[in-house]
Amino acid sequence: MSQYEDSVSKAFGAGEGDMSGLAVGFILMGTVMMMLLGCFQVIVGLSALIDDTFYQIRAGYSLDMDVTVWGWLHIVGGIVLMVVSVALIGGSSIARLVAIACVALSAIWNFYSIPYHPVWSIIMLVLCFGVLWALIAHGREFGEAMTESEGPER
């Protein structure tokens, strides 16, 4: 296993202590993407609240709910995603676990909206999977880097 880790470090031109710099970059990218996901969810929710005909309920579709409820759930979910993305900057492992859960729920929610707007939903799913990958693959290194950067208290 250590042989593989050395090859990854060498492939990115990083020394032994520099791998967390790469992880910090991935997590910051994931955090920005998560903030964008939250903004997009709020926009989708507002569009459902402003124009009730924007989302047409399809007959026989398993998710049968009012468009207003759909819009409010998107708005609340988007705000939660944005708050969690800000909390993730602190490097806490609890914030990382909450972020993973929120993004996974966002992915499921966007999967349900594929029949309404397929292209938009698939773009959102790809963003969700990118954020999940960054959080799962490099989250621990990000937490360690953030706690190291705080330094000792004086």
Secondary structure as UniProt FT lines:
FT   HELIX           2..11
FT   TURN            12..13
FT   TURN            16..17
FT   HELIX           19..50
FT   TURN            52..53
FT   TURN            59..60
FT   HELIX           67..88
FT   TURN            89..90
FT   HELIX           93..112
FT   TURN            113..116
FT   HELIX           118..150
//
